[in-house]
């Protein structure tokens, strides 16, 4: 999280260092205490500019990792390789979380610039990362839609096969229901091989007709 507030005559600045590990975004908070002249009185960095730059660099690395992950997923989807739903969820989570961090740092950089604590170059860098995070969020959304489309296409293909098999079986079901009544006067009722031949021939003929339609 990003905070800036006044406390005891000094300004407290908190910035996140983010990194992507095992499909999660992990944050480490940097806290600086800045005196009235803008000097860091307490904290791990000598200046707010340095701390802000480090936060942006960590965000840039996390965005790069997420972009590589999204590219891999897109390639696997295009090659029709197996992709787990959890991987799509992870990609969406990473993109949205990093977009949230990027938007915070972008707005925070504007506030720090207004106070004279960071320069224009750092503000421009934060703007560029914010735009990249926005693109990655849209990228993740498009991948989610692509995955949903491919799942739907696969489901439609499976339903088509099942429907075809069920339709092909109709002649066999009709014939077996008639001969199953054990009526002596039915043609070939006393010749099971002939009945099976009729079943096979009718099924093949019906399947041929379905393929022609």
N, C-alpha and C positions, 0 to 999 in steps of 0.2 A: 504494500500500500504506500501511497505518497501523501506526506503531510508537511505542512509548514505552519507554525504557530508561534506566538510570542509567549515567553515564560521567563519571569524574573528579569526583565530588561534585555533579554537575549532572544534570538530567533532560533528555534529548533527546526531542523530540516531532516526529513526521513525519506530515503530513496530505496527502491528495491533492486537487488541484483538477481536476475532470473536465469535459470538454466533448465534445460529439458533432460530429464533422466527417467528411463524406463516408462516412457509414455506419460509422464507427469511434468507439470511446471512447478519447480521449486523456487522459493524466494528466500533471499537473505537480506535483512534490513540493514541499511546504513543510516546511522544517526549522527548528525553534526550539530554542534552548538555554535552559533555565529554571533559575534558581538555587534555592537552598533555600527562599527566601521566596516563590517563585512568580512572580518577575519575569523577563521575557525578557531574557537577557543578549546573545543573538545571534539574528538572524532578521529577516525582512521585515515582521513585524507587532509592534505594541507589546505585545500580550497574547495569551495562548493563546485566550482567549475570542474575540477578534477573528479570529484565524486559523481557529478552528473554525467560526465563523459564516460566514466566507468560503467554507470548504469546503462547508458545507451549502447556501449560495446557488448555488454552481456545480453541485452535485448536483441542486438543484431545477430549474435551467434545463435541464440535460440530460434530466431526467425529463419536463419539459414538451415538449421537442423529440421525444422518443421517443413520448410519448402522441399528439402530432399526427400523427406518421408512422403509428402504429397505426390511428388514426382514418381516415386517408386510405386505407390498405389495406383496412380493413373496408368503407368506402364503395364502393371499386372492386369488391370481391368481391360485395357485395350487388347492384351494378349489372351484374354479370357482365362487367366489363371485364377486359382481359388483365392478369394479375399474374405476374411472373417468379418462379421458385422462389428466386432469389437475394434478392429483396426480402423474402420470408418468412423466409429464413435471417437476413438482416440485422436484421429486427425481433426475432427470437428472441434473437439475440446481444446486441443493445443492452439488451433487457429483463433478461436474465440477468446481464450484466456490471454494470449499474447496481444491480440487486438486491444483488449481492455487495458493491459499494461502500457501499450504504446500510446493509447489515447490519453492516459493519465500523465505519462512523461511528457507528451507534447504540450498539454495544457500547463503542466507544472513548469516546463521550460520557459513558456511565455511569462509566467509569473516571476520566475527567477530573473529573466531578462529585464522585466519591468523594474525589479529591485536592484538591478546592476550587479547581480551575482554571477551571471553567465553571459557569454558573448553571443553574437549573432551566428557564428559558425555552429555552435552547439545547438542553437535553436533550429537552424536549418537541417541539421542532422536528425534531430528529433522529429521534424516534419517529414523527412524522407522515410524514416522508419515507420511512422504512423501510416503513411500511404502504402508502404509495403505490407504492413500488417492488414490493412483493409483489403488489399489484393488477395492475400493469402486466405482471408476469411471467405471471400467470394469463391476462391479456388476450392476450398474445402466444401462449400455448399454445392458447387457444381459436381464435385466428385460424389457427394452423397446422392445427388439426383441421378448421376450416371449409374451408381451401384443399384439404386432402387429400380431404375429402368431395366438393368440387366437381370435382376432378380425376377421382375415381372415377365420379361421375355422368356426366361427359363421356365417359369411357372406356366406360361401360356403354351410353351412347347410340350411340357409334360401333360397338361390337360388335353392337348390335341392328340397326343399319342394314346392316352387312356380312352378318349372319346372314339378314336378310330378303332381301337381294339374292341371296345364295347359294341360298336356298330357292326363290325365284322362278325361278331359272335351271334348276331340276331338270327340269321338263317339256321345255324346249328341249334339254337334254343327253340326255334319254332318246330324244326323237324323232330328233335328229341322229345318235345312235349306231345307231339302227335303220336309217335311210335311208343312213347311211354305209357299210353293207355292200354297196350296189350290187346288190341283189336285184331282178331284173326284175319279179317277181310282186307286189311291194309296191304298194299303191294309190297312184296319182299319182306313181310313181317317175320317170316321164319328164317331169314338169311341175314344174320348180324353183319357179316362182311360187306354185303351189298348196302346195308343201311349206313355203315361207316363210310363207304365210298360216296354215297349220296351226300353225306355231311361234308366230306372233304371237298367234293366238287362244288357244292353250293357255296361253301365258305370262300373258296378260291375265286369263284366267279363274282361273288359279291365284293370281295376285296379288289378285284380288277376294276369293277365298275366304279368303286369309290375313288380309286386313284385317277380314273379318267375324268371324274367330275371336277 
